[in-house]
Amino acid sequence: MTYTIGEFSRLINLSIHTLRYYEQQELITPQRLKNGRRCYSESDLTWIQFIRRLKDTGMPIKEIQKYAKMRAVGDATLVDRMELLIKHRQILSREIMNLQEHQVNLDNKIDYYKTAITERIEDN
């Protein structure tokens, strides 16, 4: 199945502007019809979903661009793509650890306030 840019935009809940930006940044390369209009496929859908997941994990656009260029080359870059994802996963793991430490600190402060409030109520 193929989609116009408007249909594809609604399907994936991304603006047409964002799709054009992704194309400008060489993240996606939709096919063109004879009249020059963009034509998106199911494989474009899968690829955009992966790009969004990478963005959601905090991968910078430059790194996503690097990945997209390697993907366009084909299987000769499988190892390089895997290494890029491993590197990003390590960064993500460190960020998760930092967030967990912040959560523990917040939990400790919340427990402090709960105790302080309970003791204050009991004193009255």
N, CA, C and O atoms as CSV, one atom per row, in Angstrom:
chain,resi,resn,atom,element,x,y,z
A,1,MET,N,N,0.848,-1.182,0.000
A,1,MET,CA,C,0.000,0.000,0.000
A,1,MET,C,C,0.890,1.240,0.000
A,1,MET,O,O,1.956,1.248,0.615
A,2,THR,N,N,0.450,2.273,-0.685
A,2,THR,CA,C,1.191,3.531,-0.718
A,2,THR,C,C,0.309,4.664,-0.216
A,2,THR,O,O,-0.918,4.574,-0.222
A,3,TYR,N,N,0.974,5.739,0.220
A,3,TYR,CA,C,0.275,6.863,0.831
A,3,TYR,C,C,0.810,8.176,0.274
A,3,TYR,O,O,1.997,8.294,-0.030
A,4,THR,N,N,-0.067,9.150,0.143
A,4,THR,CA,C,0.369,10.513,-0.164
A,4,THR,C,C,0.978,11.088,1.106
A,4,THR,O,O,0.870,10.482,2.172
A,5,ILE,N,N,1.607,12.234,1.008
A,5,ILE,CA,C,2.216,12.832,2.193
A,5,ILE,C,C,1.150,13.175,3.238
A,5,ILE,O,O,1.390,13.024,4.436
A,6,GLY,N,N,-0.015,13.631,2.798
A,6,GLY,CA,C,-1.094,13.946,3.735
A,6,GLY,C,C,-1.615,12.712,4.447
A,6,GLY,O,O,-1.812,12.721,5.662
A,7,GLU,N,N,-1.837,11.653,3.687
A,7,GLU,CA,C,-2.306,10.394,4.277
A,7,GLU,C,C,-1.272,9.841,5.255
A,7,GLU,O,O,-1.604,9.397,6.354
A,8,PHE,N,N,-0.025,9.881,4.830
A,8,PHE,CA,C,1.054,9.346,5.663
A,8,PHE,C,C,1.194,10.161,6.944
A,8,PHE,O,O,1.402,9.611,8.025
A,9,SER,N,N,1.078,11.472,6.808
A,9,SER,CA,C,1.158,12.370,7.958
A,9,SER,C,C,0.093,12.016,8.995
A,9,SER,O,O,0.387,11.926,10.187
A,10,ARG,N,N,-1.130,11.819,8.543
A,10,ARG,CA,C,-2.221,11.461,9.465
A,10,ARG,C,C,-2.009,10.068,10.059
A,10,ARG,O,O,-2.269,9.841,11.241
A,11,LEU,N,N,-1.538,9.148,9.232
A,11,LEU,CA,C,-1.333,7.768,9.669
A,11,LEU,C,C,-0.325,7.673,10.812
A,11,LEU,O,O,-0.531,6.935,11.775
A,12,ILE,N,N,0.756,8.421,10.695
A,12,ILE,CA,C,1.831,8.317,11.697
A,12,ILE,C,C,1.799,9.448,12.716
A,12,ILE,O,O,2.631,9.499,13.623
A,13,ASN,N,N,0.835,10.357,12.565
A,13,ASN,CA,C,0.676,11.472,13.491
A,13,ASN,C,C,1.929,12.355,13.554
A,13,ASN,O,O,2.384,12.739,14.631
A,14,LEU,N,N,2.466,12.660,12.385
A,14,LEU,CA,C,3.559,13.627,12.243
A,14,LEU,C,C,3.103,14.666,11.232
A,14,LEU,O,O,2.390,14.345,10.282
A,15,SER,N,N,3.509,15.897,11.434
A,15,SER,CA,C,3.101,16.939,10.499
A,15,SER,C,C,3.792,16.766,9.148
A,15,SER,O,O,4.856,16.154,9.043
A,16,ILE,N,N,3.165,17.313,8.136
A,16,ILE,CA,C,3.766,17.314,6.802
A,16,ILE,C,C,5.098,18.053,6.857
A,16,ILE,O,O,6.072,17.649,6.222
A,17,HIS,N,N,5.127,19.128,7.616
A,17,HIS,CA,C,6.368,19.897,7.778
A,17,HIS,C,C,7.488,19.004,8.324
A,17,HIS,O,O,8.617,19.053,7.836
A,18,THR,N,N,7.174,18.192,9.330
A,18,THR,CA,C,8.180,17.295,9.916
A,18,THR,C,C,8.649,16.264,8.899
A,18,THR,O,O,9.841,15.967,8.822
A,19,LEU,N,N,7.733,15.724,8.130
A,19,LEU,CA,C,8.115,14.753,7.097
A,19,LEU,C,C,9.055,15.391,6.077
A,19,LEU,O,O,10.039,14.781,5.659
A,20,ARG,N,N,8.742,16.611,5.687
A,20,ARG,CA,C,9.622,17.307,4.733
A,20,ARG,C,C,10.974,17.607,5.369
A,20,ARG,O,O,12.007,17.520,4.706
A,21,TYR,N,N,10.969,17.960,6.653
A,21,TYR,CA,C,12.221,18.198,7.376
A,21,TYR,C,C,13.059,16.921,7.418
A,21,TYR,O,O,14.263,16.958,7.164
A,22,TYR,N,N,12.431,15.803,7.737
A,22,TYR,CA,C,13.150,14.522,7.762
A,22,TYR,C,C,13.753,14.209,6.394
A,22,TYR,O,O,14.865,13.691,6.295
A,23,GLU,N,N,13.009,14.530,5.354
A,23,GLU,CA,C,13.534,14.301,4.007
A,23,GLU,C,C,14.721,15.230,3.736
A,23,GLU,O,O,15.734,14.808,3.179
A,24,GLN,N,N,14.589,16.480,4.130
A,24,GLN,CA,C,15.668,17.456,3.953
A,24,GLN,C,C,16.922,17.026,4.712
A,24,GLN,O,O,18.041,17.234,4.244
A,25,GLN,N,N,16.727,16.426,5.883
A,25,GLN,CA,C,17.848,15.970,6.709
A,25,GLN,C,C,18.366,14.599,6.270
A,25,GLN,O,O,19.262,14.034,6.896
A,26,GLU,N,N,17.795,14.082,5.199
A,26,GLU,CA,C,18.181,12.792,4.618
A,26,GLU,C,C,17.933,11.614,5.560
A,26,GLU,O,O,18.659,10.620,5.545
A,27,LEU,N,N,16.890,11.752,6.376
A,27,LEU,CA,C,16.490,10.648,7.245
A,27,LEU,C,C,15.550,9.702,6.508
A,27,LEU,O,O,15.561,8.493,6.740
A,28,ILE,N,N,14.739,10.263,5.619
A,28,ILE,CA,C,13.829,9.448,4.815
A,28,ILE,C,C,13.965,9.853,3.349
A,28,ILE,O,O,14.328,10.987,3.033
A,29,THR,N,N,13.675,8.929,2.484
A,29,THR,CA,C,13.722,9.194,1.041
A,29,THR,C,C,12.498,8.553,0.390
A,29,THR,O,O,12.577,7.453,-0.156
A,30,PRO,N,N,11.362,9.259,0.456
A,30,PRO,CA,C,10.165,8.674,-0.153
A,30,PRO,C,C,10.307,8.609,-1.673
A,30,PRO,O,O,11.029,9.397,-2.284
A,31,GLN,N,N,9.610,7.663,-2.255
A,31,GLN,CA,C,9.573,7.567,-3.716
A,31,GLN,C,C,8.807,8.771,-4.257
A,31,GLN,O,O,8.036,9.410,-3.540
A,32,ARG,N,N,9.031,9.063,-5.515
A,32,ARG,CA,C,8.303,10.157,-6.175
A,32,ARG,C,C,7.479,9.584,-7.326
A,32,ARG,O,O,7.940,8.726,-8.080
A,33,LEU,N,N,6.267,10.076,-7.437
A,33,LEU,CA,C,5.417,9.700,-8.564
A,33,LEU,C,C,5.857,10.484,-9.804
A,33,LEU,O,O,6.681,11.393,-9.701
A,34,LYS,N,N,5.322,10.143,-10.949
A,34,LYS,CA,C,5.677,10.839,-12.192
A,34,LYS,C,C,5.404,12.333,-12.109
A,34,LYS,O,O,6.110,13.135,-12.722
A,35,ASN,N,N,4.374,12.709,-11.344
A,35,ASN,CA,C,4.040,14.126,-11.199
A,35,ASN,C,C,4.884,14.819,-10.125
A,35,ASN,O,O,4.676,15.999,-9.841
A,36,GLY,N,N,5.834,14.092,-9.528
A,36,GLY,CA,C,6.737,14.681,-8.539
A,36,GLY,C,C,6.260,14.585,-7.102
A,36,GLY,O,O,6.995,14.939,-6.180
A,37,ARG,N,N,5.058,14.119,-6.902
A,37,ARG,CA,C,4.529,14.008,-5.533
A,37,ARG,C,C,5.188,12.851,-4.793
A,37,ARG,O,O,5.547,11.826,-5.372
A,38,ARG,N,N,5.329,13.062,-3.481
A,38,ARG,CA,C,5.912,12.016,-2.639
A,38,ARG,C,C,4.936,10.855,-2.499
A,38,ARG,O,O,3.718,11.038,-2.489
A,39,CYS,N,N,5.495,9.672,-2.393
A,39,CYS,CA,C,4.701,8.459,-2.250
A,39,CYS,C,C,5.362,7.599,-1.172
A,39,CYS,O,O,6.490,7.137,-1.344
A,40,TYR,N,N,4.656,7.389,-0.064
A,40,TYR,CA,C,5.206,6.645,1.070
A,40,TYR,C,C,4.692,5.212,1.072
A,40,TYR,O,O,3.559,4.945,0.671
A,41,SER,N,N,5.535,4.299,1.526
A,41,SER,CA,C,5.213,2.869,1.524
A,41,SER,C,C,5.155,2.333,2.953
A,41,SER,O,O,5.422,3.051,3.917
A,42,GLU,N,N,4.803,1.069,3.063
A,42,GLU,CA,C,4.796,0.396,4.369
A,42,GLU,C,C,6.204,0.363,4.965
A,42,GLU,O,O,6.366,0.492,6.179
A,43,SER,N,N,7.218,0.191,4.123
A,43,SER,CA,C,8.589,0.173,4.655
A,43,SER,C,C,8.975,1.555,5.180
A,43,SER,O,O,9.735,1.657,6.143
A,44,ASP,N,N,8.455,2.630,4.554
A,44,ASP,CA,C,8.675,3.982,5.086
A,44,ASP,C,C,8.026,4.114,6.458
A,44,ASP,O,O,8.573,4.757,7.354
A,45,LEU,N,N,6.861,3.503,6.613
A,45,LEU,CA,C,6.158,3.525,7.895
A,45,LEU,C,C,7.007,2.874,8.984
A,45,LEU,O,O,7.175,3.437,10.066
A,46,THR,N,N,7.532,1.705,8.700
A,46,THR,CA,C,8.380,0.998,9.664
A,46,THR,C,C,9.627,1.810,9.989
A,46,THR,O,O,10.032,1.892,11.148
A,47,TRP,N,N,10.231,2.405,8.976
A,47,TRP,CA,C,11.452,3.190,9.163
A,47,TRP,C,C,11.176,4.432,10.012
A,47,TRP,O,O,11.950,4.745,10.916
A,48,ILE,N,N,10.080,5.140,9.729
A,48,ILE,CA,C,9.727,6.332,10.513
A,48,ILE,C,C,9.479,5.952,11.971
A,48,ILE,O,O,9.889,6.679,12.876
A,49,GLN,N,N,8.823,4.837,12.202
A,49,GLN,CA,C,8.585,4.399,13.581
A,49,GLN,C,C,9.911,4.159,14.299
A,49,GLN,O,O,10.043,4.480,15.480
A,50,PHE,N,N,10.885,3.602,13.600
A,50,PHE,CA,C,12.199,3.376,14.201
A,50,PHE,C,C,12.901,4.707,14.476
A,50,PHE,O,O,13.504,4.879,15.535
A,51,ILE,N,N,12.828,5.636,13.543
A,51,ILE,CA,C,13.416,6.965,13.753
A,51,ILE,C,C,12.812,7.610,14.991
A,51,ILE,O,O,13.528,8.189,15.807
A,52,ARG,N,N,11.501,7.511,15.131
A,52,ARG,CA,C,10.833,8.106,16.295
A,52,ARG,C,C,11.300,7.456,17.596
A,52,ARG,O,O,11.479,8.138,18.605
A,53,ARG,N,N,11.497,6.137,17.572
A,53,ARG,CA,C,11.999,5.466,18.778
A,53,ARG,C,C,13.403,5.957,19.115
A,53,ARG,O,O,13.720,6.190,20.282
A,54,LEU,N,N,14.239,6.111,18.101
A,54,LEU,CA,C,15.585,6.628,18.352
A,54,LEU,C,C,15.516,8.032,18.943
A,54,LEU,O,O,16.229,8.343,19.897
A,55,LYS,N,N,14.659,8.879,18.377
A,55,LYS,CA,C,14.491,10.234,18.914
A,55,LYS,C,C,13.976,10.188,20.347
A,55,LYS,O,O,14.445,10.934,21.208
A,56,ASP,N,N,13.011,9.309,20.597
A,56,ASP,CA,C,12.439,9.191,21.944
A,56,ASP,C,C,13.479,8.764,22.973
A,56,ASP,O,O,13.349,9.075,24.156
A,57,THR,N,N,14.504,8.054,22.526
A,57,THR,CA,C,15.566,7.639,23.447
A,57,THR,C,C,16.655,8.698,23.567
A,57,THR,O,O,17.647,8.500,24.268
A,58,GLY,N,N,16.469,9.817,22.884
A,58,GLY,CA,C,17.421,10.909,23.005
A,58,GLY,C,C,18.567,10.880,22.007
A,58,GLY,O,O,19.520,11.646,22.148
A,59,MET,N,N,18.497,10.019,21.009
A,59,MET,CA,C,19.577,9.998,20.020
A,59,MET,C,C,19.545,11.309,19.232
A,59,MET,O,O,18.498,11.702,18.717
A,60,PRO,N,N,20.696,11.985,19.139
A,60,PRO,CA,C,20.749,13.241,18.377
A,60,PRO,C,C,20.474,13.005,16.885
A,60,PRO,O,O,20.765,11.936,16.349
A,61,ILE,N,N,19.914,14.019,16.234
A,61,ILE,CA,C,19.609,13.936,14.806
A,61,ILE,C,C,20.858,13.566,14.008
A,61,ILE,O,O,20.773,12.788,13.058
A,62,LYS,N,N,22.010,14.110,14.379
A,62,LYS,CA,C,23.258,13.800,13.649
A,62,LYS,C,C,23.536,12.299,13.663
A,62,LYS,O,O,23.960,11.735,12.654
A,63,GLU,N,N,23.301,11.655,14.800
A,63,GLU,CA,C,23.529,10.213,14.897
A,63,GLU,C,C,22.487,9.440,14.088
A,63,GLU,O,O,22.800,8.430,13.457
A,64,ILE,N,N,21.248,9.926,14.115
A,64,ILE,CA,C,20.205,9.276,13.319
A,64,ILE,C,C,20.531,9.432,11.834
A,64,ILE,O,O,20.316,8.509,11.048
A,65,GLN,N,N,21.046,10.596,11.456
A,65,GLN,CA,C,21.463,10.804,10.063
A,65,GLN,C,C,22.568,9.823,9.678
A,65,GLN,O,O,22.548,9.237,8.596
A,66,LYS,N,N,23.525,9.658,10.578
A,66,LYS,CA,C,24.624,8.726,10.311
A,66,LYS,C,C,24.072,7.315,10.118
A,66,LYS,O,O,24.470,6.599,9.199
A,67,TYR,N,N,23.154,6.930,10.997
A,67,TYR,CA,C,22.531,5.609,10.893
A,67,TYR,C,C,21.782,5.478,9.561
A,67,TYR,O,O,21.891,4.459,8.879
A,68,ALA,N,N,21.023,6.514,9.199
A,68,ALA,CA,C,20.233,6.483,7.959
A,68,ALA,C,C,21.137,6.339,6.735
A,68,ALA,O,O,20.810,5.611,5.798
A,69,LYS,N,N,22.266,7.031,6.748
A,69,LYS,CA,C,23.200,6.921,5.620
A,69,LYS,C,C,23.770,5.514,5.525
A,69,LYS,O,O,23.896,4.957,4.434
A,70,MET,N,N,24.112,4.947,6.671
A,70,MET,CA,C,24.633,3.578,6.661
A,70,MET,C,C,23.562,2.605,6.175
A,70,MET,O,O,23.848,1.683,5.411
A,71,ARG,N,N,22.335,2.819,6.620
A,71,ARG,CA,C,21.218,1.954,6.203
A,71,ARG,C,C,21.038,2.001,4.693
A,71,ARG,O,O,20.768,0.982,4.057
A,72,ALA,N,N,21.191,3.199,4.124
A,72,ALA,CA,C,21.025,3.355,2.680
A,72,ALA,C,C,22.097,2.595,1.898
A,72,ALA,O,O,21.860,2.164,0.769
A,73,VAL,N,N,23.270,2.435,2.499
A,73,VAL,CA,C,24.354,1.699,1.843
A,73,VAL,C,C,24.010,0.219,1.752
A,73,VAL,O,O,24.317,-0.440,0.759
A,74,GLY,N,N,23.370,-0.297,2.794
A,74,GLY,CA,C,22.963,-1.701,2.770
A,74,GLY,C,C,23.702,-2.563,3.772
A,74,GLY,O,O,24.251,-2.067,4.756
A,75,ASP,N,N,23.708,-3.852,3.514
A,75,ASP,CA,C,24.233,-4.838,4.463
A,75,ASP,C,C,25.717,-4.680,4.775
A,75,ASP,O,O,26.184,-5.192,5.793
A,76,ALA,N,N,26.452,-3.997,3.942
A,76,ALA,CA,C,27.880,-3.789,4.210
A,76,ALA,C,C,28.096,-2.983,5.487
A,76,ALA,O,O,29.200,-2.970,6.031
A,77,THR,N,N,27.051,-2.310,5.967
A,77,THR,CA,C,27.176,-1.474,7.165
A,77,THR,C,C,26.502,-2.077,8.391
A,77,THR,O,O,26.330,-1.386,9.395
A,78,LEU,N,N,26.120,-3.334,8.333
A,78,LEU,CA,C,25.410,-3.956,9.461
A,78,LEU,C,C,26.199,-3.841,10.759
A,78,LEU,O,O,25.637,-3.482,11.794
A,79,VAL,N,N,27.484,-4.139,10.716
A,79,VAL,CA,C,28.319,-4.083,11.925
A,79,VAL,C,C,28.391,-2.651,12.443
A,79,VAL,O,O,28.262,-2.417,13.645
A,80,ASP,N,N,28.596,-1.697,11.546
A,80,ASP,CA,C,28.678,-0.293,11.955
A,80,ASP,C,C,27.371,0.195,12.569
A,80,ASP,O,O,27.379,0.930,13.556
A,81,ARG,N,N,26.255,-0.213,11.987
A,81,ARG,CA,C,24.954,0.183,12.540
A,81,ARG,C,C,24.747,-0.425,13.919
A,81,ARG,O,O,24.257,0.235,14.835
A,82,MET,N,N,25.125,-1.689,14.053
A,82,MET,CA,C,24.991,-2.338,15.355
A,82,MET,C,C,25.853,-1.619,16.390
A,82,MET,O,O,25.405,-1.387,17.514
A,83,GLU,N,N,27.080,-1.265,16.025
A,83,GLU,CA,C,27.974,-0.572,16.958
A,83,GLU,C,C,27.417,0.788,17.355
A,83,GLU,O,O,27.526,1.189,18.514
A,84,LEU,N,N,26.821,1.501,16.403
A,84,LEU,CA,C,26.211,2.788,16.717
A,84,LEU,C,C,25.080,2.605,17.722
A,84,LEU,O,O,24.953,3.385,18.666
A,85,LEU,N,N,24.259,1.578,17.521
A,85,LEU,CA,C,23.153,1.317,18.451
A,85,LEU,C,C,23.660,0.869,19.817
A,85,LEU,O,O,23.091,1.245,20.841
A,86,ILE,N,N,24.722,0.070,19.841
A,86,ILE,CA,C,25.304,-0.358,21.118
A,86,ILE,C,C,25.820,0.853,21.882
A,86,ILE,O,O,25.593,0.976,23.086
A,87,LYS,N,N,26.510,1.744,21.188
A,87,LYS,CA,C,27.031,2.963,21.820
A,87,LYS,C,C,25.883,3.794,22.391
A,87,LYS,O,O,25.961,4.286,23.516
A,88,HIS,N,N,24.824,3.944,21.609
A,88,HIS,CA,C,23.678,4.725,22.087
A,88,HIS,C,C,23.006,4.040,23.275
A,88,HIS,O,O,22.556,4.707,24.207
A,89,ARG,N,N,22.938,2.727,23.242
A,89,ARG,CA,C,22.341,1.985,24.356
A,89,ARG,C,C,23.141,2.199,25.636
A,89,ARG,O,O,22.559,2.312,26.715
A,90,GLN,N,N,24.461,2.256,25.529
A,90,GLN,CA,C,25.301,2.505,26.701
A,90,GLN,C,C,25.013,3.888,27.277
A,90,GLN,O,O,24.918,4.054,28.493
A,91,ILE,N,N,24.875,4.872,26.401
A,91,ILE,CA,C,24.534,6.230,26.847
A,91,ILE,C,C,23.174,6.217,27.533
A,91,ILE,O,O,23.001,6.818,28.594
A,92,LEU,N,N,22.223,5.541,26.932
A,92,LEU,CA,C,20.876,5.444,27.485
A,92,LEU,C,C,20.889,4.760,28.851
A,92,LEU,O,O,20.179,5.183,29.764
A,93,SER,N,N,21.691,3.709,28.994
A,93,SER,CA,C,21.791,2.996,30.276
A,93,SER,C,C,22.334,3.911,31.366
A,93,SER,O,O,21.855,3.881,32.499
A,94,ARG,N,N,23.342,4.730,31.025
A,94,ARG,CA,C,23.879,5.684,32.008
A,94,ARG,C,C,22.821,6.708,32.405
A,94,ARG,O,O,22.698,7.059,33.579
A,95,GLU,N,N,22.063,7.182,31.430
A,95,GLU,CA,C,21.006,8.151,31.723
A,95,GLU,C,C,19.933,7.535,32.615
A,95,GLU,O,O,19.427,8.191,33.525
A,96,ILE,N,N,19.586,6.285,32.356
A,96,ILE,CA,C,18.597,5.590,33.187
A,96,ILE,C,C,19.109,5.466,34.614
A,96,ILE,O,O,18.362,5.693,35.566
A,97,MET,N,N,20.389,5.103,34.767
A,97,MET,CA,C,20.974,4.998,36.114
A,97,MET,C,C,20.914,6.339,36.830
A,97,MET,O,O,20.563,6.397,38.008
A,98,ASN,N,N,21.253,7.418,36.131
A,98,ASN,CA,C,21.196,8.750,36.734
A,98,ASN,C,C,19.773,9.106,37.139
A,98,ASN,O,O,19.551,9.653,38.219
A,99,LEU,N,N,18.813,8.799,36.284
A,99,LEU,CA,C,17.416,9.080,36.614
A,99,LEU,C,C,16.951,8.263,37.815
A,99,LEU,O,O,16.192,8.756,38.650
A,100,GLN,N,N,17.406,7.018,37.900
A,100,GLN,CA,C,17.047,6.187,39.050
A,100,GLN,C,C,17.636,6.764,40.336
A,100,GLN,O,O,16.986,6.734,41.381
A,101,GLU,N,N,18.862,7.288,40.268
A,101,GLU,CA,C,19.462,7.932,41.441
A,101,GLU,C,C,18.657,9.159,41.844
A,101,GLU,O,O,18.420,9.384,43.031
A,102,HIS,N,N,18.238,9.947,40.872
A,102,HIS,CA,C,17.413,11.123,41.170
A,102,HIS,C,C,16.084,10.703,41.800
A,102,HIS,O,O,15.583,11.362,42.710
A,103,GLN,N,N,15.522,9.598,41.305
A,103,GLN,CA,C,14.262,9.110,41.850
A,103,GLN,C,C,14.435,8.685,43.305
A,103,GLN,O,O,13.573,8.964,44.138
A,104,VAL,N,N,15.534,8.018,43.615
A,104,VAL,CA,C,15.807,7.613,44.999
A,104,VAL,C,C,15.920,8.851,45.881
A,104,VAL,O,O,15.377,8.876,46.985
A,105,ASN,N,N,16.621,9.876,45.403
A,105,ASN,CA,C,16.747,11.108,46.184
A,105,ASN,C,C,15.389,11.760,46.419
A,105,ASN,O,O,15.107,12.239,47.517
A,106,LEU,N,N,14.555,11.778,45.389
A,106,LEU,CA,C,13.209,12.329,45.555
A,106,LEU,C,C,12.386,11.496,46.536
A,106,LEU,O,O,11.678,12.042,47.382
A,107,ASP,N,N,12.483,10.178,46.416
A,107,ASP,CA,C,11.763,9.296,47.343
A,107,ASP,C,C,12.191,9.551,48.781
A,107,ASP,O,O,11.357,9.582,49.686
A,108,ASN,N,N,13.489,9.734,48.992
A,108,ASN,CA,C,13.991,10.021,50.342
A,108,ASN,C,C,13.417,11.329,50.868
A,108,ASN,O,O,13.031,11.416,52.034
A,109,LYS,N,N,13.361,12.339,50.019
A,109,LYS,CA,C,12.833,13.633,50.447
A,109,LYS,C,C,11.336,13.526,50.730
A,109,LYS,O,O,10.844,14.107,51.697
A,110,ILE,N,N,10.618,12.794,49.897
A,110,ILE,CA,C,9.180,12.592,50.116
A,110,ILE,C,C,8.957,11.860,51.437
A,110,ILE,O,O,8.065,12.222,52.205
A,111,ASP,N,N,9.763,10.834,51.704
A,111,ASP,CA,C,9.659,10.109,52.978
A,111,ASP,C,C,9.928,11.038,54.153
A,111,ASP,O,O,9.258,10.950,55.182
A,112,TYR,N,N,10.906,11.926,54.007
A,112,TYR,CA,C,11.209,12.899,55.055
A,112,TYR,C,C,9.977,13.755,55.343
A,112,TYR,O,O,9.608,13.955,56.500
A,113,TYR,N,N,9.341,14.260,54.278
A,113,TYR,CA,C,8.165,15.103,54.466
A,113,TYR,C,C,6.998,14.325,55.060
A,113,TYR,O,O,6.271,14.851,55.903
A,114,LYS,N,N,6.811,13.094,54.637
A,114,LYS,CA,C,5.740,12.274,55.208
A,114,LYS,C,C,5.943,12.107,56.709
A,114,LYS,O,O,5.009,12.244,57.499
A,115,THR,N,N,7.186,11.808,57.081
A,115,THR,CA,C,7.502,11.638,58.500
A,115,THR,C,C,7.294,12.939,59.255
A,115,THR,O,O,6.699,12.946,60.332
A,116,ALA,N,N,7.781,14.041,58.696
A,116,ALA,CA,C,7.644,15.342,59.353
A,116,ALA,C,C,6.176,15.717,59.515
A,116,ALA,O,O,5.786,16.241,60.558
A,117,ILE,N,N,5.373,15.460,58.514
A,117,ILE,CA,C,3.946,15.786,58.576
A,117,ILE,C,C,3.244,14.900,59.599
A,117,ILE,O,O,2.425,15.383,60.381
A,118,THR,N,N,3.560,13.608,59.598
A,118,THR,CA,C,2.947,12.677,60.546
A,118,THR,C,C,3.297,13.072,61.975
A,118,THR,O,O,2.421,13.100,62.839
A,119,GLU,N,N,4.564,13.376,62.234
A,119,GLU,CA,C,4.986,13.763,63.584
A,119,GLU,C,C,4.326,15.063,64.003
A,119,GLU,O,O,3.965,15.229,65.168
A,120,ARG,N,N,4.167,15.982,63.068
A,120,ARG,CA,C,3.545,17.262,63.371
A,120,ARG,C,C,2.078,17.064,63.728
A,120,ARG,O,O,1.571,17.706,64.647
A,121,ILE,N,N,1.398,16.187,63.013
A,121,ILE,CA,C,-0.013,15.910,63.286
A,121,ILE,C,C,-0.150,15.228,64.645
A,121,ILE,O,O,-1.062,15.540,65.410
A,122,GLU,N,N,0.753,14.302,64.941
A,122,GLU,CA,C,0.687,13.578,66.207
A,122,GLU,C,C,0.976,14.491,67.391
A,122,GLU,O,O,0.462,14.262,68.486
A,123,ASP,N,N,1.798,15.533,67.187
A,123,ASP,CA,C,2.126,16.465,68.264
A,123,ASP,C,C,0.950,17.371,68.601
A,123,ASP,O,O,0.868,17.883,69.717
A,124,ASN,N,N,0.051,17.574,67.665
A,124,ASN,CA,C,-1.090,18.472,67.907
A,124,ASN,C,C,-2.144,17.789,68.654
A,124,ASN,O,O,-3.179,18.387,68.948
